[in-house]
Amino acid sequence: MRQERTVQATIFEVFAQHEIGCELKAMSQWLDGQPALISLVAGDLRRQGVHETGRRGLPAESVLRCALLKQQRQLSYEELAFHLEDSASFRAFARLPLAWSPKKSVLHHTIAAIRAETWEAINQALLPVPNKTGWKVVLWCASTARSARR
C-alpha cells in the first residue's frame, strides 16, 4: 500500500541555514504547488504491479523528492541513502515518514520506476522556475532518466 502524498508534514521539518538548506527549502515550497508531478510518479509506481497489501511503501511524494535529490546532487543510491539518514535537511526535503531511512535497494527500485515520460514532464515543469528560488535547475532528458535506473 502506497500513499501518494505525505498527509501531514512533521513539526520537525527543519532546513539548515546553509546555502544548500535554503535551496532545498525553496525547492520544497515549489514542489508543494506541483501535485500533478506527484500524481505522475504515483502512476508510475502503480504501473509496476504492486498490490495494495502488506507493508506501506515509500509515499510517491517522497519518491519524487528523493529522485530530485539524487539527480540534482549527482548522488549514487548508496550516497543518497546515507544523506537521507544523516542530514536533517535532506530528510525534511524528502518528507520521509518518521523513523524511515530507506536503503539503497528501496531507493533504486522506486526511483527506477519513474518513466522517461514522467521525467520529461518534470523537466517541463522545472524550465520556467526562476533562478531566484535558489534551486540550480538540472534538466533531465530520456537518456538521463535511464541513468537514474543505475
Backbone torsions as a table, in degrees:
resi	resn	phi	psi	omega
1	MET	NA	133.2	-175.5
2	ARG	-132.9	129.3	174.4
3	GLN	-79.1	150.7	175.8
4	GLU	-83.1	-48.1	-179.0
5	ARG	-122.2	156.5	172.1
6	THR	-77.5	114.3	-172.3
7	VAL	-62.0	-46.3	-178.7
8	GLN	-134.2	120.5	177.7
9	ALA	-68.4	149.9	179.9
10	THR	-70.4	152.0	177.4
11	ILE	-73.3	-9.8	-178.6
12	PHE	-94.0	17.1	-179.5
13	GLU	-74.6	92.1	-175.9
14	VAL	-121.9	129.9	176.6
15	PHE	-105.3	141.6	177.9
16	ALA	-63.4	153.9	178.8
17	GLN	-81.0	1.2	176.6
18	HIS	-68.3	160.2	-179.8
19	GLU	-53.3	-42.6	-179.6
20	ILE	-65.8	-42.0	177.5
21	GLY	-60.7	-39.3	178.4
22	CYS	-67.6	-39.6	176.3
23	GLU	-61.0	-45.6	-178.6
24	LEU	-63.7	-39.5	179.4
25	LYS	-65.0	-43.4	179.3
26	ALA	-63.5	-43.4	-179.6
27	MET	-67.4	-37.1	178.5
28	SER	-61.7	-42.9	178.7
29	GLN	-64.6	-39.0	177.8
30	TRP	-64.7	-43.5	179.9
31	LEU	-62.5	-30.9	178.3
32	ASP	-58.7	-26.5	179.1
33	GLY	-94.6	14.0	-177.0
34	GLN	-122.7	57.8	-177.4
35	PRO	-64.6	-23.1	179.8
36	ALA	-65.3	-35.2	178.7
37	LEU	-66.7	-38.9	178.5
38	ILE	-64.9	-40.5	178.8
39	SER	-63.3	-38.9	177.4
40	LEU	-62.4	-44.7	179.2
41	VAL	-64.6	-41.3	178.4
42	ALA	-59.7	-40.8	177.4
43	GLY	-63.4	-39.7	177.4
44	ASP	-63.9	-39.7	-179.9
45	LEU	-68.9	-36.3	177.1
46	ARG	-68.7	-32.3	-177.6
47	ARG	-62.8	-21.5	-178.0
48	GLN	-74.2	-0.4	176.8
49	GLY	80.9	24.8	178.7
50	VAL	-75.4	131.2	179.2
51	HIS	-83.8	149.1	-178.3
52	GLU	-81.6	46.8	177.9
53	THR	-133.5	169.9	175.7
54	GLY	80.6	-161.2	-177.0
55	ARG	-64.8	146.3	177.6
56	ARG	-67.9	134.6	177.5
57	GLY	-87.6	173.8	176.4
58	LEU	-60.1	129.2	179.7
59	PRO	-58.0	147.5	-179.4
60	ALA	-57.4	-37.2	178.0
61	GLU	-59.8	-42.8	179.0
62	SER	-67.3	-37.0	178.1
63	VAL	-62.2	-47.0	178.7
64	LEU	-59.8	-47.5	-178.0
65	ARG	-64.4	-40.0	176.9
66	CYS	-65.5	-39.5	178.5
67	ALA	-62.8	-42.1	178.8
68	LEU	-65.4	-40.8	176.2
69	LEU	-60.2	-45.7	-178.3
70	LYS	-59.9	-48.0	-176.9
71	GLN	-71.4	-46.6	-175.6
72	GLN	-67.6	-39.2	-178.9
73	ARG	-90.5	-3.0	179.2
74	GLN	54.1	55.4	-177.6
75	LEU	-103.2	151.5	169.1
76	SER	-78.9	170.0	177.4
77	TYR	-64.3	-37.1	178.0
78	GLU	-62.7	-46.0	179.5
79	GLU	-66.2	-39.7	178.2
80	LEU	-62.1	-45.6	178.0
81	ALA	-58.6	-42.2	178.5
82	PHE	-62.3	-51.1	-177.0
83	HIS	-64.4	-33.6	177.7
84	LEU	-67.5	-30.5	178.0
85	GLU	-82.6	-32.6	-171.1
86	ASP	-92.7	-33.7	-170.3
87	SER	-104.6	123.0	177.1
88	ALA	-63.6	-36.0	179.7
89	SER	-66.9	-42.1	178.1
90	PHE	-64.5	-41.8	179.5
91	ARG	-64.2	-42.3	179.7
92	ALA	-64.0	-43.2	180.0
93	PHE	-63.5	-43.5	-176.1
94	ALA	-73.6	-13.7	-178.6
95	ARG	53.7	45.5	178.9
96	LEU	-71.0	139.6	173.9
97	PRO	-57.3	148.7	-177.1
98	LEU	-51.0	133.4	177.1
99	ALA	68.0	14.9	176.2
100	TRP	-97.7	131.0	173.4
101	SER	-132.9	93.1	-176.3
102	PRO	-64.2	139.9	177.2
103	LYS	-80.1	166.7	-176.9
104	LYS	-61.5	-33.0	-179.6
105	SER	-67.7	-38.0	177.9
106	VAL	-67.6	-43.8	178.6
107	LEU	-61.5	-44.0	179.7
108	HIS	-62.7	-47.0	-177.2
109	HIS	-61.5	-43.4	-175.8
110	THR	-79.9	-41.6	-179.7
111	ILE	-68.0	-37.0	179.1
112	ALA	-65.6	-18.8	179.6
113	ALA	-75.3	-13.2	-179.8
114	ILE	-73.7	120.5	-176.3
115	ARG	-75.8	158.9	178.8
116	ALA	-58.1	-37.3	179.2
117	GLU	-63.7	-35.0	178.1
118	THR	-70.6	-41.2	176.5
119	TRP	-60.5	-38.8	179.0
120	GLU	-63.2	-41.1	177.4
121	ALA	-64.0	-38.1	176.8
122	ILE	-62.9	-44.7	177.3
123	ASN	-56.9	-48.1	-177.7
124	GLN	-62.3	-35.9	178.4
125	ALA	-71.5	-33.8	-178.2
126	LEU	-77.6	-27.2	-175.1
127	LEU	-53.6	-47.0	-177.4
128	PRO	-80.9	1.0	-177.9
129	VAL	-67.3	121.1	-179.5
130	PRO	-67.9	147.5	-179.0
131	ASN	-65.7	-15.6	-178.8
132	LYS	-68.5	-8.9	174.6
133	THR	-70.5	-16.1	-178.7
134	GLY	90.9	-8.3	-177.3
135	TRP	-85.5	125.3	175.4
136	LYS	-78.9	107.0	-175.1
137	VAL	-67.4	124.9	176.9
138	VAL	-114.7	122.5	-179.4
139	LEU	-86.5	136.4	176.2
140	TRP	-112.6	134.4	174.3
141	CYS	-117.9	-179.9	-177.8
142	ALA	-57.6	-36.7	179.8
143	SER	-67.6	-36.4	178.0
144	THR	-70.2	-34.4	177.7
145	ALA	-60.1	-37.0	177.6
146	ARG	-65.6	-36.2	179.7
147	SER	-69.7	-24.3	177.0
148	ALA	-67.4	-19.4	-179.9
149	ARG	-77.5	-13.8	-179.2
150	ARG	-77.1	NA	NA
